[in-house]
Amino acid sequence: MTGTEREASMRRPIRRVSTLLLVMFIGLFGSSTMIQAVQTDALHADARNTRTLYDSFAVERGSIVVDGVQVALSSPSDDEYEWQREYPMGPLYAHITGYNTLGQGNTGIEGAMNEELTGTANSQFLDQVLATITGQDPAGSSVELTIDHDVQQAASDALGDREGAVIALDPDTGDVLAMVSSPTFDPNPFASHNTAAVTEVYNQLLSDPDDPLFNRTIAGDLYFPGSVFKVLVLAAALESGEYDLESEFENPAELQLPQSSAVVRNASRDTCGPGETVTLETAFILSCNIPFAQLALDLGQDAIAQQAAAFGYGQGFDIPLPVTPSRYPTNLDDAQTMLTGFGQWDVRVTPLQIAMTTAAIANDGTMMRPNMVDRVLAPNLDVTSDPEPTIMGNPISASMAAEMRGAMELAVTDGLATNAQIPGVTVGGKTGTAETGENNEPFNLWFTGYGERDDRSVAVAVVVVPDENIVGDTSNVIAAPIGRAVIEAVLNS
C-alpha cells in the first residue's frame, strides 16, 4: 500500500466521525429550535411544567385595574414564592378577575391575560431583555379593563343575592361596562400558597349546587331565552322582506301544535288584544306567543337559523374571556320550530348574546365585537396594547334596526316592559319568561334593552332565576328594574 493510499485509508474514519458529529449537531440544533421557537407556548401552558408555575410567582404580577383602582394586585410575600396575589373587592369582580393559583390554574382575566400579567407576552420581549441587562427585578404589565366601577356596583346591587346575571355593553364600541354573575365567590383564598388549602376551597365551590364558579354571563349552563328571543325572530321577519310591523296574524286564545297534543297560549291566557287578527307590532309589544309561533312556522327554521348566525349564534370568541356559543337548534319538526318562535324548545343563550343582539339594534344594525380590555401598560407605563373597536357583523340593515327600536320603545311605554322607563331617557326593551322544563326548576325571568341620552348609550341583558319567594312575579316586576338601574348608572356616570 502506497503512502497516499494509507493516508486516504486513515482519513475515512475521521470523515465518518465528522459526518456523525455534524448529523448530531444538526439534530440537536433542530430539537432546541423546535422547543424554543415552536413548542414554547405549549410548554408554558402545560400544567406539568412546575418550573414555569413557580417562576410566575417569582415575578411581580401586573395589576388588573378598573377606573384607576386595582381589583387584583401583588404584594411582597415572606415565603419562597416572593409575591402574594390579592383581590381587594373580591366577590364584586370575581368572575372578571378570576383567580391565579398554585394548584388549580387560573381563570378570568388572570388566565386570559396571563402572559401580559407575567411579562412574558411577545410584545414585552424587549422589556424582558432590558430588565435582564440592567438587573431590574422582573415585573408584569397591568391590564386596564373597560368595566365602569359605578355600573358594576349598580348591577351587583340591583341583582342582589338572586341567582342570575347582568351584562352591559357600549353599543358603539363593544366595550363591556359591567359583568355580574350571581352567586359569586371570594377569589382571595385561591391566592394562598398552601396548595392543599386551595384544593379544598376549589372542591367545596365545585361541589356547591349553586355553581358559584360559573360565569353565567358568558358560560356555564346556557339559558332558555323565552320571549327575549322574539327580538331575533322579529329581525328575521323584517329582514326577509315578506313582513312588516303591520303584517297580521290570526288571533286565537290558544293554538294546538301540529302533530302534537301540546297547546300554545299567550301569557295572558287570552287573545293578543281584541280582534280576530293582530299585527306583528302589537304581538311584539304585548309579547304574545301564538302570533310568534305562527310567524316562526311561516319563516321556517332555516331563516331563523340564518338570522341567529348573523347575530353570532354558534360562534365562539374571546373578549378575552372565552365565550360559550349560543345556539339555535337544528333538524326541527313544525311543532318544534313554532316553539322556537318564542324562545322555547332547545334555544340556548348567554346573557352576552342577548345583549349583543340588542346592542346591534341600538347601533343601527352594526354589531361590535365585545371587549373587556381597555389597554395594557408595561411597568415603565408604555402602552403595549390598545385594542380598537372592531365590527363583528351587520346582522340587520339600519332601516330595519330603526323599525325595531320603535317597537322596543313602545314595549317600554305601552307594553310589558314599563318598569324600564326612565324620565328623560329613550329606553327600548323586551321582557321574557322562559320555562326551563328541567326537573321542575323555576323559570327564567329576562329583560333586555337599551338606553340613550344625548351622545351616550348602553345595551343590557338581565336574567334572574327566581327562588320560591318570587315565583309567579313577572319579568317586568323583577328583571326590568334591574336593567333600568344599570342603564341609569351608565347614563349618569
Secondary structure as GFF3:
##gff-version 3
##sequence-region A 1 493
A	DSSP	alpha_helix	3	33	.	.	.	ID=ss1
A	DSSP	pi_helix	34	38	.	.	.	ID=ss2
A	DSSP	alpha_helix	40	45	.	.	.	ID=ss3
A	DSSP	alpha_helix	50	57	.	.	.	ID=ss4
A	DSSP	beta_strand	64	66	.	.	.	ID=ss5
A	DSSP	beta_strand	69	76	.	.	.	ID=ss6
A	DSSP	beta_strand	83	86	.	.	.	ID=ss7
A	DSSP	alpha_helix	90	97	.	.	.	ID=ss8
A	DSSP	alpha_helix	108	112	.	.	.	ID=ss9
A	DSSP	alpha_helix	114	118	.	.	.	ID=ss10
A	DSSP	three_ten_helix	122	124	.	.	.	ID=ss11
A	DSSP	alpha_helix	125	134	.	.	.	ID=ss12
A	DSSP	beta_strand	142	145	.	.	.	ID=ss13
A	DSSP	alpha_helix	149	159	.	.	.	ID=ss14
A	DSSP	beta_strand	163	169	.	.	.	ID=ss15
A	DSSP	beta_strand	176	182	.	.	.	ID=ss16
A	DSSP	three_ten_helix	188	191	.	.	.	ID=ss17
A	DSSP	alpha_helix	195	207	.	.	.	ID=ss18
A	DSSP	three_ten_helix	226	229	.	.	.	ID=ss19
A	DSSP	alpha_helix	230	240	.	.	.	ID=ss20
A	DSSP	beta_strand	248	250	.	.	.	ID=ss21
A	DSSP	beta_strand	254	256	.	.	.	ID=ss22
A	DSSP	beta_strand	263	265	.	.	.	ID=ss23
A	DSSP	beta_strand	277	279	.	.	.	ID=ss24
A	DSSP	alpha_helix	280	285	.	.	.	ID=ss25
A	DSSP	alpha_helix	289	299	.	.	.	ID=ss26
A	DSSP	alpha_helix	301	310	.	.	.	ID=ss27
A	DSSP	beta_strand	317	318	.	.	.	ID=ss28
A	DSSP	beta_strand	322	323	.	.	.	ID=ss29
A	DSSP	alpha_helix	334	340	.	.	.	ID=ss30
A	DSSP	alpha_helix	351	362	.	.	.	ID=ss31
A	DSSP	beta_strand	367	368	.	.	.	ID=ss32
A	DSSP	beta_strand	373	377	.	.	.	ID=ss33
A	DSSP	beta_strand	383	385	.	.	.	ID=ss34
A	DSSP	beta_strand	391	393	.	.	.	ID=ss35
A	DSSP	alpha_helix	398	413	.	.	.	ID=ss36
A	DSSP	three_ten_helix	418	420	.	.	.	ID=ss37
A	DSSP	beta_strand	426	434	.	.	.	ID=ss38
A	DSSP	beta_strand	444	453	.	.	.	ID=ss39
A	DSSP	beta_strand	456	465	.	.	.	ID=ss40
A	DSSP	alpha_helix	475	491	.	.	.	ID=ss41
###
